[in-house]
C-alpha cells in the first residue's frame, strides 16, 4: 500500500500551484491491501517550495539477454506497466491473470517486488543477501517466471525498497539511523531505517539489483530512495558516516553508483520519488531533489496520485476530482525541468492511481484521464499502482495495442 503525507493548512496555502507527496507503506499484506491510508508531510519542506520504439519487444529488450539499454536517452522505449506486489508475484494463479492482461492490451511491463519491507522476494546464494532475506518467502520458480514474461514480450522490472528496510536494520544494527544518544532511531510506525550514508548498506542493495538483472529483470526500480521524515515530535536523526555530504548529494551518489553497475550488466536504472518533487524547487527534507535525482538515473517515476494532493493544489479546489489536471500539471513541470537539464526522451514515467481514496470513487474513466494528462505533458509511459495488484475494474481504460500518444514539445 502506498501512502501520501497530507499537508497542514499553512502548507496547502503556500502550495496553491504545487502538489502533494507520495510514499509507500509496508502494509502490502492481503488484508491491508484493499485501502490506502495517509500520513503527514513535513511542512517546512513543502514551504520550500516522446516518442520511442512502440514494439513490445523493445521495451524489455526481449530479443536476447537483459541488455535493454538504448543507444541514447532519446531512444528510451515506451513502458506501460502494472505494479505486482510480493504476494501476487508468489501466486502462479495471479501471475497468469496479469500476463493475460498484458497479452491482450497495451501493457508491456510488470513492476515486481524483488525486495520490499519484508525482505527479499527472490532466492539467493549470496551470503550478504541471505543474511538480510527475511521470512516472508520468495517467488517460486522465479527464473521460470522471468522466462515466461520474456516469451510474452513483457518487461520485468525489479522494485527494490532501499532505505526503509526494517529487515536489514534488524540484521545490521550497526548500520542504522541513530538518535543523539546513540541508540537506534524509530519512525512513527516504530520502524528502524538503515542509514543512507552507509556504504555497506549500499552494497547490499546494489547486489540485490545486480542479482535481479542477472536473473533476467530488464530494469531495476529503487523505491524509498530517501530519508525518513524529520518529525518535530520525534528525536533528531543522526547519520554515522555522513562526512559532510548533504542528503540530496548522497542519494544522487548512490543512484549514480547503482546506474554504473547496472549499466555494465545491460539493465536500466529507475527511481521512485514523491510527486511533490516535480513542482517544488530545491530539496525536500527527505533528500529528494529533481535536479539531483533525474540526471542520476535512466527514468524517474514520480508518484503523482490525484487523491493525495491537498485542496488548492494547482489552483484546484478538489484535486482528486481532476485526475487529468493533476497529472498534466505535475508531469509537465517535470518535463520542463528535465529540458533545462538537457534531458529528453521517455525519462519520466509517472505512477497512476488505480485505486480509490476518498471521493470520487475511482473507475476506469479516472484512470484514463490520468493517462491523457501524461500524454499531454509529453510522455508515453506510465505504471498503474494498486496496493493489492487488482486491476480488473480499471481495464476498460486500456487500449488493445501500444501506440505512442505523447504530445511533442
C-alpha positions as CSV (number, residue, x, y, z in Angstrom):
1,X,0.0,0.0,0.0
2,X,1.3,3.4,-0.9
3,X,0.6,6.3,1.5
4,X,0.6,10.1,1.0
5,X,1.5,12.6,3.6
6,X,-1.2,15.3,3.7
7,X,-0.2,19.0,4.1
8,X,-1.1,21.2,7.0
9,X,-3.3,24.1,6.2
10,X,-0.5,26.6,6.0
11,X,1.5,24.4,3.7
12,X,-1.5,23.9,1.4
13,X,-1.9,27.7,1.1
14,X,1.8,28.0,0.2
15,X,1.4,25.3,-2.4
16,X,-1.7,26.5,-4.3
17,X,0.2,25.9,-7.5
18,X,2.1,22.9,-6.3
19,X,1.5,19.3,-5.4
20,X,1.3,16.8,-2.6
21,X,3.7,14.0,-1.9
22,X,3.6,10.3,-2.4
23,X,5.0,7.4,-0.5
24,X,4.5,3.7,0.2
25,X,3.9,1.9,3.4
26,X,4.8,-1.7,4.4
27,X,1.2,-2.7,4.6
28,X,1.1,-4.8,1.4
29,X,-0.4,-7.8,3.1
30,X,-3.6,-9.2,1.5
31,X,-5.8,-7.8,4.3
32,X,-4.3,-4.3,4.3
33,X,-4.1,-4.0,0.5
34,X,-7.7,-3.0,0.0
35,X,-7.3,0.5,1.2
36,X,-4.9,3.4,1.1
37,X,-4.1,5.5,4.1
38,X,-2.5,8.8,4.8
39,X,0.3,10.4,6.8
40,X,1.7,14.0,7.3
41,X,4.1,15.7,5.0
42,X,6.9,17.9,6.5
43,X,5.5,21.4,6.1
44,X,8.9,23.1,6.1
45,X,9.9,21.1,3.1
46,X,6.6,21.9,1.4
47,X,7.0,25.6,2.0
48,X,10.4,25.5,0.3
49,X,8.5,25.1,-2.2
50,X,8.3,11.1,-26.8
51,X,8.0,9.1,-28.9
52,X,10.0,5.9,-28.7
53,X,10.0,2.4,-30.2
54,X,6.5,1.1,-29.9
55,X,7.2,-2.6,-30.2
56,X,6.5,-4.8,-27.1
57,X,9.9,-6.4,-27.5
58,X,11.8,-3.2,-27.5
59,X,10.5,-2.3,-24.0
60,X,12.1,-5.3,-22.5
61,X,14.9,-5.9,-24.9
62,X,13.5,-9.4,-25.2
63,X,15.5,-10.3,-28.3
64,X,18.3,-11.7,-26.2
65,X,19.5,-11.2,-22.6
66,X,18.6,-8.4,-20.2
67,X,20.6,-6.0,-22.5
68,X,17.9,-3.3,-22.7
69,X,19.7,0.0,-22.6
70,X,19.1,2.2,-25.6
71,X,21.8,3.8,-27.7
72,X,20.8,7.2,-26.3
73,X,18.3,8.6,-23.8
74,X,16.2,9.8,-26.7
75,X,15.7,6.1,-27.7
76,X,14.3,5.0,-24.3
77,X,11.3,2.8,-25.1
78,X,7.7,3.3,-24.1
79,X,6.9,1.4,-21.0
80,X,3.4,0.9,-19.7
81,X,3.2,-1.3,-16.7
82,X,1.4,-2.7,-13.7
83,X,2.7,-3.0,-10.1
84,X,2.9,-6.5,-8.8
85,X,3.2,-6.9,-5.0
86,X,5.2,-9.6,-3.3
87,X,2.1,-11.8,-2.7
88,X,0.8,-11.5,-6.2
89,X,4.2,-12.4,-7.6
90,X,4.3,-15.5,-5.4
91,X,0.9,-16.6,-6.8
92,X,1.1,-18.5,-10.1
93,X,-2.7,-18.0,-10.5
94,X,-2.5,-14.3,-10.1
95,X,0.6,-14.0,-12.4
96,X,-1.3,-15.9,-15.1
97,X,-4.1,-13.3,-14.9
98,X,-1.6,-10.3,-15.0
99,X,0.2,-11.9,-18.0
100,X,-3.2,-12.3,-19.8
101,X,-3.9,-8.6,-19.2
102,X,-0.6,-7.7,-20.8
103,X,-1.2,-10.1,-23.7
104,X,-4.5,-8.5,-24.6
105,X,-3.7,-4.8,-24.0
106,X,-1.0,-2.1,-24.4
107,X,0.6,-3.1,-21.1
108,X,4.1,-4.3,-21.8
109,X,5.8,-4.4,-18.3
110,X,5.3,-5.7,-14.8
111,X,6.9,-4.0,-11.8
112,X,7.6,-6.9,-9.4
113,X,8.6,-6.6,-5.7
114,X,12.1,-8.1,-5.5
115,X,13.0,-6.6,-2.2
116,X,10.3,-4.8,-0.1
117,X,9.7,-4.0,3.6
118,X,9.5,-7.8,4.3
119,X,12.9,-8.6,2.8
120,X,13.9,-10.4,-0.3
121,X,11.3,-11.9,-2.7
122,X,13.9,-13.9,-4.8
123,X,16.2,-16.7,-3.7
124,X,20.0,-16.0,-3.5
125,X,23.2,-17.9,-2.8
126,X,25.0,-14.6,-1.8
127,X,25.7,-14.7,1.9
128,X,25.1,-11.0,2.3
129,X,21.7,-11.3,0.7
130,X,20.8,-14.5,2.6
131,X,21.6,-12.6,5.9
132,X,19.0,-10.0,5.0
133,X,16.5,-12.2,3.3
134,X,13.6,-12.0,5.8
135,X,11.0,-14.7,6.4
136,X,8.1,-13.8,4.0
137,X,9.0,-16.3,1.3
138,X,10.2,-15.9,-2.2
139,X,8.8,-16.1,-5.7
140,X,8.6,-19.8,-6.6
141,X,10.5,-20.8,-9.8
142,X,11.4,-17.1,-10.4
143,X,13.7,-18.0,-13.4
144,X,10.8,-19.8,-15.0
145,X,8.5,-16.8,-14.4
146,X,11.0,-14.4,-16.0
147,X,11.4,-16.7,-18.9
148,X,7.6,-16.7,-19.3
149,X,7.5,-12.9,-19.2
150,X,10.2,-12.8,-21.8
151,X,8.3,-15.2,-24.1
152,X,5.3,-12.9,-23.8
153,X,7.4,-9.8,-24.6
154,X,6.7,-8.4,-21.1
155,X,9.5,-6.3,-19.5
156,X,10.2,-7.5,-15.9
157,X,11.1,-4.6,-13.6
158,X,12.6,-5.3,-10.2
159,X,11.3,-3.0,-7.5
160,X,13.8,-2.6,-4.6
161,X,12.7,-0.9,-1.4
162,X,16.0,0.8,-0.4
163,X,16.4,2.6,2.9
164,X,13.1,1.9,4.7
165,X,14.3,-1.7,5.4
166,X,13.5,-2.9,8.9
167,X,14.6,-6.4,8.0
168,X,18.1,-5.2,7.1
169,X,18.0,-2.9,10.1
170,X,17.4,-5.8,12.5
171,X,20.2,-7.8,10.8
172,X,22.6,-4.9,10.7
173,X,22.1,-2.9,14.0
174,X,25.4,-1.1,13.5
175,X,24.2,0.4,10.2
176,X,21.0,2.2,11.1
177,X,20.0,5.8,11.6
178,X,20.6,6.8,15.3
179,X,19.3,9.2,17.9
180,X,21.7,11.7,19.6
181,X,22.2,9.3,22.5
182,X,23.5,6.7,20.1
183,X,20.5,4.3,20.2
184,X,18.6,3.4,17.0
185,X,16.1,6.0,15.7
186,X,12.5,4.8,15.0
187,X,9.8,6.4,12.8
188,X,6.2,6.9,13.8
189,X,5.4,3.3,12.9
190,X,8.2,2.2,15.3
191,X,10.4,1.0,12.4
192,X,14.1,1.4,12.2
193,X,15.6,2.7,9.0
194,X,19.0,1.7,7.6
195,X,21.5,4.6,7.2
196,X,21.6,6.0,3.6
197,X,25.1,7.2,4.2
198,X,26.4,3.7,5.0
199,X,28.2,2.2,2.0
200,X,27.8,-1.4,3.4
201,X,24.0,-0.8,3.1
202,X,24.6,0.4,-0.4
203,X,26.5,-2.7,-1.3
204,X,23.6,-4.9,-0.1
205,X,21.1,-3.1,-2.3
206,X,23.4,-3.0,-5.2
207,X,24.0,-6.7,-5.0
208,X,20.2,-7.3,-4.9
209,X,19.9,-5.1,-8.1
210,X,22.7,-7.0,-9.8
211,X,21.3,-10.4,-8.9
212,X,17.9,-9.3,-10.3
213,X,19.4,-8.2,-13.6
214,X,21.4,-11.4,-13.9
215,X,18.2,-13.4,-13.3
216,X,16.5,-11.6,-16.2
217,X,14.9,-8.4,-14.9
218,X,15.5,-5.7,-17.5
219,X,15.1,-2.7,-15.2
220,X,15.8,-2.0,-11.5
221,X,13.5,0.4,-9.8
222,X,14.7,1.9,-6.5
223,X,11.9,2.8,-4.1
224,X,12.2,4.5,-0.7
225,X,15.3,6.2,-2.1
226,X,15.0,8.8,0.6
227,X,15.5,9.7,4.2
228,X,12.7,9.4,6.8
229,X,10.6,12.5,7.6
230,X,12.2,14.6,10.5
231,X,9.1,14.9,12.6
232,X,9.4,17.5,15.4
233,X,7.7,15.0,17.7
234,X,10.5,12.5,17.2
235,X,14.2,12.7,18.3
236,X,16.6,14.2,15.8
237,X,18.2,11.8,13.3
238,X,21.9,11.2,13.4
239,X,23.7,9.7,10.4
240,X,27.0,8.0,11.0
241,X,29.5,8.3,8.1
242,X,27.9,11.5,6.9
243,X,31.2,13.1,6.1
244,X,29.7,16.5,5.3
245,X,27.6,15.2,2.5
246,X,24.1,16.6,2.0
247,X,21.1,14.4,1.7
248,X,20.4,15.1,-1.9
249,X,24.1,14.6,-2.8
250,X,24.3,11.2,-1.1
251,X,21.1,9.9,-2.7
252,X,22.4,11.1,-6.1
253,X,25.7,9.4,-5.4
254,X,24.0,6.1,-4.6
255,X,21.9,6.3,-7.7
256,X,24.9,7.1,-9.9
257,X,26.8,4.2,-8.4
258,X,23.9,1.9,-9.0
259,X,23.4,3.1,-12.6
260,X,27.0,2.4,-13.4
261,X,27.0,-1.1,-12.0
262,X,23.6,-2.0,-13.5
263,X,24.7,-0.5,-16.8
264,X,27.6,-3.0,-17.0
265,X,25.0,-5.8,-16.9
266,X,22.8,-4.3,-19.6
267,X,20.0,-3.1,-17.3
268,X,18.3,0.2,-16.8
269,X,18.1,2.1,-13.5
270,X,15.0,4.0,-12.4
271,X,13.9,5.7,-9.2
272,X,10.5,6.4,-7.5
273,X,10.1,9.8,-6.0
274,X,7.5,11.9,-4.1
275,X,5.1,13.6,-6.5
276,X,5.9,16.9,-4.8
277,X,9.4,16.8,-6.2
278,X,8.3,17.7,-9.7
279,X,6.9,21.0,-8.6
280,X,8.8,22.2,-5.5
281,X,12.1,23.9,-6.1
282,X,15.1,22.7,-4.0
283,X,15.3,19.6,-1.9
284,X,12.7,18.2,0.4
285,X,13.9,17.3,3.9
286,X,13.7,13.7,2.9
287,X,16.5,14.5,0.5
288,X,14.8,14.2,-2.9
289,X,15.6,17.0,-5.4
290,X,14.6,16.8,-9.0
291,X,17.8,18.3,-10.4
292,X,19.9,15.7,-8.4
293,X,17.8,12.6,-9.0
294,X,16.9,12.9,-12.6
295,X,20.4,13.0,-14.2
296,X,21.5,10.1,-12.0
297,X,19.1,7.5,-13.5
298,X,17.6,6.5,-16.8
299,X,14.0,7.1,-15.8
300,X,12.3,8.9,-12.9
301,X,8.8,7.7,-11.7
302,X,7.0,10.5,-9.8
303,X,4.2,9.2,-7.5
304,X,1.6,11.7,-8.6
305,X,-1.7,10.4,-7.3
306,X,-4.6,12.9,-7.5
307,X,-6.2,11.7,-4.3
308,X,-3.2,12.8,-2.3
309,X,-3.0,16.4,-3.3
310,X,-4.5,18.9,-0.8
311,X,-7.3,21.2,-1.7
312,X,-5.9,24.2,-3.6
313,X,-3.0,22.4,-5.2
314,X,-2.6,23.6,-8.8
315,X,-5.5,26.0,-8.0
316,X,-7.9,23.0,-8.0
317,X,-10.5,23.0,-5.2
318,X,-10.7,19.2,-5.3
319,X,-7.6,17.7,-7.0
320,X,-8.9,14.2,-6.6
321,X,-11.8,15.1,-8.9
322,X,-9.4,16.4,-11.5
323,X,-7.2,13.5,-12.5
324,X,-6.3,14.9,-15.9
325,X,-5.3,18.3,-14.5
326,X,-3.2,16.9,-11.7
327,X,-1.2,14.6,-13.9
328,X,-0.8,17.1,-16.6
329,X,0.4,19.9,-14.4
330,X,2.7,17.8,-12.2
331,X,4.3,16.0,-15.1
332,X,4.5,19.0,-17.4
333,X,6.6,20.7,-14.8
334,X,8.9,17.6,-14.7
335,X,9.4,17.8,-18.4
336,X,10.2,21.5,-18.2
337,X,12.8,20.8,-15.5
338,X,14.4,18.0,-17.5
339,X,14.6,20.2,-20.5
340,X,16.7,22.7,-18.6
341,X,19.0,19.8,-17.7
342,X,19.2,18.8,-21.3
343,X,17.4,15.5,-20.7
344,X,15.0,14.4,-23.3
345,X,13.0,11.3,-24.3
346,X,11.0,8.9,-22.1
347,X,12.8,9.8,-18.9
348,X,9.7,10.4,-16.9
349,X,7.2,7.6,-16.3
350,X,4.5,8.6,-13.8
351,X,2.6,6.4,-11.4
352,X,-1.1,6.3,-12.0
353,X,-3.7,6.0,-9.3
354,X,-5.7,2.8,-9.9
355,X,-7.4,2.8,-6.5
356,X,-9.9,4.9,-4.6
357,X,-9.1,7.1,-1.7
358,X,-11.9,9.5,-0.7
359,X,-14.4,10.8,-3.2
360,X,-15.0,10.4,-6.0
361,X,-14.6,6.6,-6.2
362,X,-12.1,5.9,-9.0
363,X,-13.1,3.9,-12.0
364,X,-11.6,3.3,-15.5
365,X,-12.6,6.8,-16.6
366,X,-10.5,8.4,-13.9
367,X,-7.5,6.2,-14.8
368,X,-8.0,7.1,-18.5
369,X,-8.0,10.8,-17.6
370,X,-4.6,10.4,-15.8
371,X,-3.2,8.7,-18.9
372,X,-4.4,11.6,-21.1
373,X,-2.8,14.1,-18.8
374,X,0.5,12.3,-19.0
375,X,0.3,12.2,-22.8
376,X,-0.5,15.9,-23.0
377,X,2.5,16.6,-20.8
378,X,4.8,15.0,-23.3
379,X,5.3,11.4,-22.2
380,X,4.1,8.0,-23.4
381,X,4.8,5.7,-20.4
382,X,3.2,5.1,-17.0
383,X,2.7,2.5,-14.3
384,X,-0.5,1.7,-12.5
385,X,-0.5,1.3,-8.8
386,X,-3.0,-0.7,-6.9
387,X,-1.8,-1.9,-3.4
388,X,-3.3,-5.4,-3.9
389,X,-2.3,-5.6,-7.6
390,X,-6.0,-5.9,-8.6
391,X,-6.6,-4.1,-11.9
392,X,-9.7,-5.7,-13.4
393,X,-12.1,-2.7,-12.5
394,X,-9.8,-0.4,-14.5
395,X,-9.1,-2.5,-17.6
396,X,-11.6,-0.5,-19.8
397,X,-9.1,2.3,-19.7
398,X,-6.5,0.3,-21.7
399,X,-6.1,0.2,-25.4
400,X,-5.6,-3.1,-27.2
401,X,-2.3,-2.1,-28.8
402,X,0.6,0.1,-27.6
403,X,0.6,3.3,-29.7
404,X,2.6,6.5,-29.0
405,X,0.2,9.2,-27.7
406,X,2.5,11.8,-26.3
407,X,2.3,15.4,-27.4
408,X,5.5,16.7,-28.9
409,X,7.1,19.8,-27.4
